[in-house]
Amino acid sequence: MVRLQGDFAKPHEKRLNYKNCFDGIYRVVRDEGTPSLARGVTPNVFRAVLMNASQLASYDYFKAELLKTPYFNDNIYCHFTASFAAGTVATTVCSPADVIKSRIMNASGPGSNSTLQVIRNSLKNEGPLFVFKGWLPARVALPRRARLLSHTEFYLHGTSQMDKSAADDDPHLPHPRVAQTRR
């Protein structure tokens, strides 16, 4: 699917011109073998780990820090601001993995089956900042990211409310971390 979507960005002479996704899968298996269907799985899993770790940890940190100020209470404005900041951290942390993952998944031809070779070629041709290509559009493209931002906000706000509810219902459970930081 990544190749199918990225095919339109290539010059006409380098396009693979898949008719549809089934034609793409058939031609990839025929020309490059079945293992090429799994190209990019490792970077994709690595990216998912980075996304979850950076977003969840930074959200907790930003929310706790915001609640220490006199400007925020534990409400939707605090959650939105903390999730926006966490989204910025997650975008920055995940950008290198996103770029490398996309390049590996789009790679075809000789020398394209090596992750290190794809990285070496990109470093040689574009320099070390190639891993941050597309950072700004990924962060500020609201139509595309609004769904992710609202999902993140609702998810993190919901888990925060469940933590509070559980702590309020059971006197043996400690209060949530964020509530303890507020004086």
Salt bridges, closest charged atoms under 4 A:
ASP23 OD2 - ARG27 NH1 3.26
ASP31 OD1 - ARG30 NE 2.94
GLU32 OE2 - ARG3 NH1 2.79
GLU32 OE1 - ARG39 NH1 3.21
ASP60 OD2 - ARG177 NH1 3.18
GLU65 OE2 - LYS68 NZ 3.06
ASP74 OD1 - LYS63 NZ 3.56
ASP74 OD1 - HIS79 NE2 2.94
ASP74 OD2 - LYS164 NZ 2.50
ASP98 OD1 - ARG47 NE 2.20
GLU126 OE2 - ARG103 NH1 2.49
GLU126 OE1 - LYS133 NZ 2.90
